[in-house]
């Protein structure tokens, strides 16, 4: 007679052997095969990867990630700064502090919980201030060779009045020296640099607006005068200086590029100086959204203003900075990029 203990042991062994024989191999993420669900998951894991306490690169789900996933990208637009006051008309960071509506201090442990744009702004600030050499990871951003306190102060800025502005201010200390960068809200567009408490005006380095040449040919949307174009306006907004800071990036660019295209600005001035140039006699711009759906289909944005009694303006493809038409004293000219 077989003892019960031996019988139980034999049964357990059989069950384990049976499971081992019937179960397939452990499933692993395939990152080498055709593009598909596995690749998408691999990209997501790589995008979420950070170094753990042992300096091992891991995705947010705890799985290992290639070391390069933890390296920061270094492809940021370059900006040059000078000691002119920025567009929001302040000279020092002490003045700017009066317009901070929200602030918090973040350390490396907080980095994974930041939004993507907040992470990019911290990285862009460190890169702009020349603290990075390339190939760094997120932990390096918080190293003592960048910020002595191993943290950053993130502040939301709201400036009202004659020079309204909405921005994100990333601040740190290099020794006892306060440095930092002020971004246009929700972007990595640098509008000011803080250098030992002084505010410097910044603009994109070596960038010039695209140029367009216009002729008296009928434009692609087949309307040759602004009077007839009014029939296709589906929405209209009048924009004054106080409204500028609340606009989206594309709309700001459209107003700016309209003024540059019509030779009211050179294209080197700060974006938010458009209302300081005496461009429009009414001190406003009218943006009309156009929908043409007849023989020719066209959707566009018509930026219109008056220089004295003369109606001028520029017509863009909808939600872009591509100029397709120019309004000159009521006539519409066709435009093409040079």
TORDOLO-795670 format. One record per residue (C-alpha): residue number from 0; residue in one letter; x, y, z. Coordinates in pm, 1 decimal, decimal comma. Layout:
<nodes>
+-----+---------+----------+----------+----------+
| num | residuo |     east |    north |       up |
+-----+---------+----------+----------+----------+
| NUM |       A |        X |        Y |        Z |
...
+-----+---------+----------+----------+----------+
</nodes>
This chain:
<nodes>
+-----+---------+----------+----------+----------+
| num | residuo |     east |    north |       up |
+-----+---------+----------+----------+----------+
|   0 |       X |      0,0 |      0,0 |      0,0 |
|   1 |       X |    137,0 |    338,5 |   -102,8 |
|   2 |       X |    152,4 |    590,6 |    185,1 |
|   3 |       X |    -84,4 |    888,3 |    140,6 |
|   4 |       X |    201,5 |   1141,9 |    165,7 |
|   5 |       X |    387,9 |    972,4 |   -121,5 |
|   6 |       X |     66,7 |    958,2 |   -325,0 |
|   7 |       X |      1,9 |   1331,0 |   -277,4 |
|   8 |       X |    361,5 |   1408,9 |   -373,1 |
|   9 |       X |    331,7 |   1197,9 |   -688,5 |
|  10 |       X |      6,3 |   1367,9 |   -787,1 |
|  11 |       X |    154,7 |   1718,2 |   -742,0 |
|  12 |       X |    457,7 |   1619,6 |   -949,8 |
|  13 |       X |    234,4 |   1491,8 |  -1228,0 |
|  14 |       X |     25,4 |   1806,7 |  -1227,9 |
|  15 |       X |    334,7 |   2028,6 |  -1246,2 |
|  16 |       X |    483,7 |   1822,0 |  -1527,8 |
|  17 |       X |    152,4 |   1835,6 |  -1712,9 |
|  18 |       X |    134,0 |   2217,1 |  -1683,5 |
|  19 |       X |    492,6 |   2253,3 |  -1801,5 |
|  20 |       X |    420,2 |   2040,1 |  -2106,1 |
|  21 |       X |     99,5 |   2217,8 |  -2206,8 |
|  22 |       X |    190,6 |   2581,8 |  -2130,4 |
|  23 |       X |    362,4 |   2784,2 |  -2405,4 |
|  24 |       X |    681,1 |   2983,0 |  -2354,7 |
|  25 |       X |    665,1 |   3311,9 |  -2163,8 |
|  26 |       X |    550,6 |   3590,2 |  -2395,4 |
|  27 |       X |    808,4 |   3860,6 |  -2462,4 |
|  28 |       X |    774,3 |   4194,8 |  -2637,2 |
|  29 |       X |    888,1 |   4163,7 |  -2997,8 |
|  30 |       X |   1057,2 |   4486,2 |  -3101,9 |
|  31 |       X |   1234,0 |   4347,3 |  -3406,9 |
|  32 |       X |    944,9 |   4225,0 |  -3620,3 |
|  33 |       X |    709,7 |   4414,9 |  -3851,2 |
|  34 |       X |    555,7 |   4739,8 |  -3732,1 |
|  35 |       X |    251,1 |   4661,2 |  -3525,7 |
|  36 |       X |    109,0 |   4649,9 |  -3177,8 |
|  37 |       X |    437,8 |   4532,6 |  -3027,1 |
|  38 |       X |    630,3 |   4822,9 |  -3176,9 |
|  39 |       X |    371,7 |   5071,6 |  -3055,1 |
|  40 |       X |    402,6 |   4929,8 |  -2702,8 |
|  41 |       X |    782,0 |   4942,6 |  -2725,4 |
|  42 |       X |    767,6 |   5308,7 |  -2830,4 |
|  43 |       X |    533,8 |   5390,0 |  -2542,2 |
|  44 |       X |    763,5 |   5215,4 |  -2294,9 |
|  45 |       X |   1066,6 |   5394,5 |  -2435,5 |
|  46 |       X |    890,4 |   5731,9 |  -2413,2 |
|  47 |       X |    808,4 |   5670,8 |  -2045,1 |
|  48 |       X |   1154,7 |   5542,6 |  -1949,9 |
|  49 |       X |   1355,2 |   5690,8 |  -1662,9 |
|  50 |       X |   1651,1 |   5574,2 |  -1456,3 |
|  51 |       X |   1566,8 |   5383,2 |  -1139,2 |
|  52 |       X |   1754,4 |   5418,7 |   -811,0 |
|  53 |       X |   2021,3 |   5181,7 |   -944,8 |
|  54 |       X |   2065,4 |   5388,3 |  -1264,0 |
|  55 |       X |   1895,2 |   5120,3 |  -1471,5 |
|  56 |       X |   1672,7 |   5247,0 |  -1753,2 |
|  57 |       X |   1316,6 |   5125,8 |  -1697,3 |
|  58 |       X |    978,1 |   5202,6 |  -1852,7 |
|  59 |       X |    695,2 |   5327,5 |  -1632,1 |
|  60 |       X |    562,0 |   4968,7 |  -1603,2 |
|  61 |       X |    891,8 |   4854,4 |  -1449,0 |
|  62 |       X |   1024,4 |   4665,6 |  -1751,8 |
|  63 |       X |   1378,4 |   4719,9 |  -1875,8 |
|  64 |       X |   1427,1 |   4971,8 |  -2156,1 |
|  65 |       X |   1729,6 |   5034,9 |  -2380,4 |
|  66 |       X |   1973,2 |   5287,5 |  -2230,7 |
|  67 |       X |   1912,9 |   5530,3 |  -2517,5 |
|  68 |       X |   1546,9 |   5556,7 |  -2412,1 |
|  69 |       X |   1663,2 |   5741,7 |  -2101,1 |
|  70 |       X |   1873,4 |   5992,2 |  -2294,5 |
|  71 |       X |   1717,8 |   6332,0 |  -2355,7 |
|  72 |       X |   1656,0 |   6467,1 |  -2701,8 |
|  73 |       X |   1866,0 |   6771,7 |  -2786,3 |
|  74 |       X |   1685,7 |   6911,5 |  -3090,0 |
|  75 |       X |   1561,3 |   7245,5 |  -2955,5 |
|  76 |       X |   1525,9 |   7568,7 |  -3147,6 |
|  77 |       X |   1802,6 |   7813,6 |  -3059,5 |
|  78 |       X |   1730,6 |   8161,3 |  -2925,1 |
|  79 |       X |   1950,9 |   8467,3 |  -2884,4 |
|  80 |       X |   1893,2 |   8718,5 |  -2606,5 |
|  81 |       X |   1990,0 |   9080,4 |  -2541,9 |
|  82 |       X |   1946,8 |   9327,3 |  -2260,5 |
|  83 |       X |   1640,2 |   9495,7 |  -2408,7 |
|  84 |       X |   1329,1 |   9460,7 |  -2193,8 |
|  85 |       X |   1108,6 |   9171,2 |  -2308,2 |
|  86 |       X |    768,3 |   9228,8 |  -2465,4 |
|  87 |       X |    589,5 |   9222,5 |  -2129,2 |
|  88 |       X |    785,8 |   9534,8 |  -2034,1 |
|  89 |       X |    980,3 |   9436,7 |  -1720,2 |
|  90 |       X |   1349,9 |   9457,1 |  -1645,1 |
|  91 |       X |   1401,8 |   9224,5 |  -1348,6 |
|  92 |       X |   1275,9 |   8895,1 |  -1209,9 |
|  93 |       X |   1176,4 |   9074,1 |   -888,2 |
|  94 |       X |    916,0 |   9266,2 |  -1089,2 |
|  95 |       X |    801,1 |   8947,5 |  -1259,4 |
|  96 |       X |    733,3 |   8773,0 |   -927,5 |
|  97 |       X |    438,6 |   9006,6 |   -868,4 |
|  98 |       X |    262,9 |   8841,7 |  -1163,7 |
|  99 |       X |    314,6 |   8478,6 |  -1062,9 |
| 100 |       X |    -23,9 |   8310,8 |  -1013,4 |
| 101 |       X |    100,3 |   7959,8 |   -936,4 |
| 102 |       X |    437,6 |   7816,9 |   -840,1 |
| 103 |       X |    587,0 |   7484,7 |   -732,2 |
| 104 |       X |    928,5 |   7334,8 |   -673,1 |
| 105 |       X |   1004,7 |   7008,2 |   -853,0 |
| 106 |       X |   1280,4 |   6755,1 |   -787,6 |
| 107 |       X |   1383,5 |   6449,8 |   -986,9 |
| 108 |       X |   1133,5 |   6234,5 |   -799,5 |
| 109 |       X |    856,8 |   6459,6 |   -938,3 |
| 110 |       X |    979,9 |   6448,3 |  -1298,5 |
| 111 |       X |    774,3 |   6147,7 |  -1414,4 |
| 112 |       X |    456,1 |   6319,1 |  -1292,3 |
| 113 |       X |    513,0 |   6637,6 |  -1495,3 |
| 114 |       X |    334,5 |   6700,1 |  -1821,4 |
| 115 |       X |    529,5 |   6645,1 |  -2142,1 |
| 116 |       X |    556,4 |   7020,6 |  -2206,4 |
| 117 |       X |    682,5 |   7082,6 |  -1849,7 |
| 118 |       X |    954,2 |   6820,1 |  -1899,0 |
| 119 |       X |   1048,4 |   6977,4 |  -2231,6 |
| 120 |       X |   1059,3 |   7326,8 |  -2081,6 |
| 121 |       X |   1298,0 |   7214,5 |  -1805,1 |
| 122 |       X |   1520,5 |   7047,1 |  -2063,1 |
| 123 |       X |   1502,0 |   7346,8 |  -2300,3 |
| 124 |       X |   1587,3 |   7586,8 |  -2016,6 |
| 125 |       X |   1894,9 |   7384,6 |  -1912,0 |
| 126 |       X |   2005,1 |   7355,8 |  -2276,3 |
| 127 |       X |   1952,8 |   7727,5 |  -2347,6 |
| 128 |       X |   2152,7 |   7821,7 |  -2037,1 |
| 129 |       X |   2442,0 |   7599,8 |  -2159,1 |
| 130 |       X |   2432,5 |   7352,4 |  -1870,1 |
| 131 |       X |   2405,4 |   7050,2 |  -2104,1 |
| 132 |       X |   2652,3 |   6899,7 |  -2349,9 |
| 133 |       X |   2427,0 |   6637,6 |  -2511,6 |
| 134 |       X |   2360,4 |   6273,2 |  -2422,2 |
| 135 |       X |   2225,7 |   6354,2 |  -2075,0 |
| 136 |       X |   1933,8 |   6179,6 |  -1909,8 |
| 137 |       X |   1654,9 |   6325,8 |  -1698,2 |
| 138 |       X |   1846,1 |   6272,4 |  -1372,5 |
| 139 |       X |   2135,0 |   6479,7 |  -1508,7 |
| 140 |       X |   1896,5 |   6776,8 |  -1535,4 |
| 141 |       X |   1873,4 |   6776,0 |  -1156,2 |
| 142 |       X |   2243,1 |   6723,0 |  -1090,9 |
| 143 |       X |   2445,1 |   6973,7 |   -889,0 |
| 144 |       X |   2638,9 |   7069,7 |  -1201,5 |
| 145 |       X |   2314,0 |   7220,7 |  -1333,6 |
| 146 |       X |   2121,1 |   7338,3 |  -1029,2 |
| 147 |       X |   2284,0 |   7367,4 |   -688,4 |
| 148 |       X |   1955,1 |   7299,3 |   -510,8 |
| 149 |       X |   1886,1 |   6999,3 |   -738,4 |
| 150 |       X |   1541,1 |   7136,2 |   -818,2 |
| 151 |       X |   1355,3 |   7375,4 |  -1044,7 |
| 152 |       X |   1090,5 |   7632,7 |   -963,5 |
| 153 |       X |    803,4 |   7630,2 |  -1213,3 |
| 154 |       X |    580,2 |   7937,3 |  -1216,7 |
| 155 |       X |    276,8 |   8037,5 |  -1420,7 |
| 156 |       X |    285,8 |   8407,9 |  -1509,9 |
| 157 |       X |    -10,1 |   8629,9 |  -1599,8 |
| 158 |       X |     62,4 |   8991,8 |  -1692,9 |
| 159 |       X |   -229,6 |   9223,7 |  -1768,9 |
| 160 |       X |   -229,9 |   9591,6 |  -1859,3 |
| 161 |       X |    -70,3 |   9766,4 |  -2154,7 |
| 162 |       X |    156,2 |   9469,8 |  -2235,7 |
| 163 |       X |    -42,8 |   9152,5 |  -2154,8 |
| 164 |       X |    142,1 |   8823,1 |  -2139,5 |
| 165 |       X |     79,3 |   8460,5 |  -2040,0 |
| 166 |       X |    388,0 |   8250,9 |  -1980,5 |
| 167 |       X |    570,9 |   7969,0 |  -1802,4 |
| 168 |       X |    879,8 |   8062,8 |  -1600,3 |
| 169 |       X |   1140,5 |   7792,7 |  -1526,7 |
| 170 |       X |   1383,0 |   7912,0 |  -1257,9 |
| 171 |       X |   1691,6 |   7763,8 |  -1089,9 |
| 172 |       X |   2001,4 |   7868,7 |   -899,2 |
| 173 |       X |   2360,3 |   7819,9 |  -1011,6 |
| 174 |       X |   2537,0 |   7882,6 |   -683,8 |
| 175 |       X |   2387,7 |   8207,1 |   -553,3 |
| 176 |       X |   2299,5 |   8325,2 |   -902,8 |
| 177 |       X |   1937,1 |   8319,1 |  -1011,3 |
| 178 |       X |   1895,6 |   8211,6 |  -1373,3 |
| 179 |       X |   1601,4 |   8091,4 |  -1575,5 |
| 180 |       X |   1392,1 |   8105,5 |  -1886,5 |
| 181 |       X |   1046,0 |   8246,3 |  -1956,7 |
| 182 |       X |    843,7 |   8062,0 |  -2222,7 |
| 183 |       X |    533,6 |   8157,8 |  -2413,1 |
| 184 |       X |    258,7 |   7966,8 |  -2231,3 |
| 185 |       X |    245,0 |   7594,8 |  -2305,8 |
| 186 |       X |    536,4 |   7600,2 |  -2553,4 |
| 187 |       X |    916,9 |   7582,2 |  -2570,4 |
| 188 |       X |    929,3 |   7925,1 |  -2737,2 |
| 189 |       X |   1167,5 |   8134,8 |  -2526,5 |
| 190 |       X |   1066,3 |   8497,9 |  -2486,1 |
| 191 |       X |   1299,5 |   8600,1 |  -2203,3 |
| 192 |       X |   1606,1 |   8483,8 |  -2012,6 |
| 193 |       X |   1680,9 |   8558,5 |  -1646,7 |
| 194 |       X |   2048,5 |   8633,4 |  -1588,1 |
| 195 |       X |   2139,4 |   8711,5 |  -1226,7 |
| 196 |       X |   1795,5 |   8861,0 |  -1177,1 |
| 197 |       X |   1792,4 |   9071,6 |  -1494,6 |
| 198 |       X |   1537,9 |   8996,5 |  -1767,7 |
| 199 |       X |   1665,8 |   8977,3 |  -2125,2 |
| 200 |       X |   1457,3 |   8976,0 |  -2441,8 |
| 201 |       X |   1496,4 |   8663,5 |  -2659,5 |
| 202 |       X |   1413,5 |   8581,0 |  -3019,6 |
| 203 |       X |   1467,5 |   8278,5 |  -3241,4 |
| 204 |       X |   1820,2 |   8259,5 |  -3381,0 |
| 205 |       X |   1860,9 |   8297,2 |  -3753,8 |
| 206 |       X |   1497,4 |   8240,6 |  -3840,0 |
| 207 |       X |   1323,6 |   8453,3 |  -4098,9 |
| 208 |       X |    959,6 |   8429,2 |  -4204,9 |
| 209 |       X |    888,7 |   8257,0 |  -4536,6 |
| 210 |       X |    834,4 |   8507,3 |  -4814,7 |
| 211 |       X |    553,5 |   8505,3 |  -5069,5 |
| 212 |       X |    521,7 |   8679,3 |  -5403,9 |
| 213 |       X |    180,2 |   8806,0 |  -5513,5 |
| 214 |       X |     41,1 |   8899,1 |  -5854,0 |
| 215 |       X |   -289,0 |   9024,3 |  -5990,1 |
| 216 |       X |   -384,7 |   8675,5 |  -6102,9 |
| 217 |       X |   -711,4 |   8548,3 |  -5959,9 |
| 218 |       X |   -632,2 |   8337,6 |  -5650,4 |
| 219 |       X |   -707,4 |   7967,3 |  -5632,8 |
| 220 |       X |  -1037,6 |   8021,6 |  -5452,6 |
| 221 |       X |  -1161,5 |   8221,3 |  -5752,7 |
| 222 |       X |  -1265,7 |   8543,6 |  -5578,7 |
| 223 |       X |  -1088,1 |   8862,1 |  -5690,3 |
| 224 |       X |  -1218,6 |   9129,3 |  -5451,2 |
| 225 |       X |  -1276,4 |   9155,0 |  -5079,1 |
| 226 |       X |  -1636,5 |   9272,3 |  -5121,3 |
| 227 |       X |  -1736,3 |   8939,2 |  -5276,9 |
| 228 |       X |  -1520,1 |   8748,5 |  -5026,3 |
| 229 |       X |  -1737,6 |   8876,1 |  -4741,6 |
| 230 |       X |  -2017,0 |   8646,8 |  -4861,7 |
| 231 |       X |  -1808,7 |   8347,3 |  -4753,2 |
| 232 |       X |  -1723,8 |   8465,0 |  -4401,2 |
| 233 |       X |  -1861,5 |   8219,5 |  -4143,9 |
| 234 |       X |  -1706,4 |   8375,6 |  -3831,3 |
| 235 |       X |  -1535,4 |   8705,3 |  -3752,1 |
| 236 |       X |  -1323,7 |   8815,7 |  -3455,5 |
| 237 |       X |  -1180,3 |   9159,4 |  -3377,4 |
| 238 |       X |   -847,2 |   9131,4 |  -3198,2 |
| 239 |       X |   -703,3 |   9413,1 |  -2986,0 |
| 240 |       X |   -378,4 |   9427,6 |  -2793,2 |
| 241 |       X |   -535,3 |   9292,4 |  -2473,1 |
| 242 |       X |   -648,2 |   8981,7 |  -2660,2 |
| 243 |       X |   -308,7 |   8890,5 |  -2808,2 |
| 244 |       X |   -169,6 |   8687,0 |  -2518,0 |
| 245 |       X |   -476,3 |   8460,1 |  -2520,1 |
| 246 |       X |   -440,8 |   8366,8 |  -2886,6 |
| 247 |       X |   -302,2 |   8034,4 |  -3005,7 |
| 248 |       X |     45,0 |   8021,5 |  -3158,8 |
| 249 |       X |    -81,2 |   7994,9 |  -3517,3 |
| 250 |       X |   -313,3 |   8293,2 |  -3485,1 |
| 251 |       X |    -32,7 |   8504,0 |  -3335,4 |
| 252 |       X |    191,8 |   8403,5 |  -3624,0 |
| 253 |       X |    -76,7 |   8491,2 |  -3876,7 |
| 254 |       X |   -113,6 |   8846,5 |  -3744,0 |
| 255 |       X |    263,3 |   8889,2 |  -3728,9 |
| 256 |       X |    326,5 |   8746,9 |  -4077,5 |
| 257 |       X |     48,1 |   8957,5 |  -4228,0 |
| 258 |       X |    221,5 |   9270,1 |  -4097,5 |
| 259 |       X |    560,7 |   9146,0 |  -4223,5 |
| 260 |       X |    425,0 |   9046,6 |  -4565,9 |
| 261 |       X |    263,9 |   9388,9 |  -4609,0 |
| 262 |       X |    595,8 |   9557,5 |  -4512,7 |
| 263 |       X |    468,7 |   9709,0 |  -4187,8 |
| 264 |       X |    734,0 |   9508,8 |  -3995,9 |
| 265 |       X |   1074,0 |   9367,7 |  -4086,2 |
| 266 |       X |   1028,4 |   9024,2 |  -3933,1 |
| 267 |       X |   1301,3 |   9067,2 |  -3670,8 |
| 268 |       X |   1078,5 |   9226,7 |  -3407,1 |
| 269 |       X |    939,7 |   9027,1 |  -3111,8 |
| 270 |       X |    613,3 |   8850,2 |  -3185,3 |
| 271 |       X |    418,4 |   9041,0 |  -2922,8 |
| 272 |       X |    531,2 |   9385,3 |  -3047,6 |
| 273 |       X |    273,9 |   9386,1 |  -3325,9 |
| 274 |       X |     45,7 |   9632,7 |  -3146,4 |
| 275 |       X |    334,9 |   9866,3 |  -3063,5 |
| 276 |       X |    424,2 |   9941,9 |  -3426,1 |
| 277 |       X |    136,0 |  10173,4 |  -3518,9 |
| 278 |       X |     40,5 |   9932,0 |  -3797,5 |
| 279 |       X |   -335,3 |   9967,2 |  -3793,6 |
| 280 |       X |   -520,6 |  10296,1 |  -3753,6 |
| 281 |       X |   -799,9 |  10125,0 |  -3559,2 |
| 282 |       X |   -545,8 |   9949,1 |  -3332,7 |
| 283 |       X |   -703,7 |   9614,5 |  -3406,7 |
| 284 |       X |   -704,7 |   9327,9 |  -3654,2 |
| 285 |       X |  -1011,7 |   9150,3 |  -3788,9 |
| 286 |       X |   -978,8 |   8777,2 |  -3848,2 |
| 287 |       X |  -1245,7 |   8627,4 |  -4073,2 |
| 288 |       X |  -1287,7 |   8254,3 |  -4115,9 |
| 289 |       X |  -1379,3 |   8172,9 |  -4475,6 |
| 290 |       X |  -1551,6 |   7869,2 |  -4622,5 |
| 291 |       X |  -1600,7 |   7855,5 |  -5000,2 |
| 292 |       X |  -1786,3 |   7550,9 |  -5127,6 |
| 293 |       X |  -1886,8 |   7602,9 |  -5490,0 |
| 294 |       X |  -1691,4 |   7521,0 |  -5804,7 |
| 295 |       X |  -1376,7 |   7562,7 |  -5594,5 |
| 296 |       X |  -1352,1 |   7447,0 |  -5232,6 |
| 297 |       X |  -1141,9 |   7659,4 |  -4998,6 |
| 298 |       X |  -1119,1 |   7707,9 |  -4622,0 |
| 299 |       X |   -907,3 |   7997,0 |  -4500,9 |
| 300 |       X |   -829,9 |   8269,2 |  -4246,0 |
| 301 |       X |   -850,3 |   8631,0 |  -4366,5 |
| 302 |       X |   -651,6 |   8878,6 |  -4154,8 |
| 303 |       X |   -780,0 |   9226,5 |  -4232,5 |
| 304 |       X |   -704,0 |   9577,6 |  -4111,0 |
| 305 |       X |   -701,4 |   9939,0 |  -4225,8 |
| 306 |       X |   -400,3 |  10158,7 |  -4297,6 |
| 307 |       X |   -569,4 |  10496,1 |  -4301,1 |
| 308 |       X |   -873,3 |  10451,9 |  -4526,0 |
| 309 |       X |   -711,6 |  10168,2 |  -4720,6 |
| 310 |       X |   -826,0 |   9813,4 |  -4658,6 |
| 311 |       X |   -535,6 |   9567,4 |  -4660,2 |
| 312 |       X |   -495,4 |   9211,2 |  -4548,2 |
| 313 |       X |   -367,5 |   8861,8 |  -4603,1 |
| 314 |       X |   -550,9 |   8535,1 |  -4664,2 |
| 315 |       X |   -401,0 |   8215,3 |  -4521,2 |
| 316 |       X |   -491,5 |   7854,5 |  -4570,9 |
| 317 |       X |   -700,0 |   7768,4 |  -4264,3 |
| 318 |       X |   -499,9 |   7724,4 |  -3942,2 |
| 319 |       X |   -163,6 |   7764,9 |  -4119,8 |
| 320 |       X |     86,0 |   8039,4 |  -4203,5 |
| 321 |       X |     73,8 |   7967,1 |  -4577,9 |
| 322 |       X |    -29,1 |   8287,4 |  -4760,5 |
| 323 |       X |   -255,5 |   8231,1 |  -5062,7 |
| 324 |       X |   -392,3 |   8580,9 |  -5114,9 |
| 325 |       X |   -323,1 |   8947,6 |  -5046,6 |
| 326 |       X |   -586,5 |   9220,8 |  -5021,7 |
| 327 |       X |   -468,9 |   9552,5 |  -5166,2 |
| 328 |       X |   -724,8 |   9834,5 |  -5149,5 |
| 329 |       X |  -1003,0 |   9580,5 |  -5193,9 |
| 330 |       X |   -847,9 |   9380,5 |  -5475,8 |
| 331 |       X |   -736,1 |   9021,2 |  -5407,9 |
| 332 |       X |   -401,6 |   8907,3 |  -5547,5 |
| 333 |       X |   -284,9 |   8547,7 |  -5578,8 |
| 334 |       X |     28,8 |   8460,0 |  -5373,7 |
| 335 |       X |    285,2 |   8182,3 |  -5393,2 |
| 336 |       X |    575,8 |   8098,5 |  -5164,5 |
| 337 |       X |    917,2 |   8200,8 |  -5300,0 |
+-----+---------+----------+----------+----------+
</nodes>
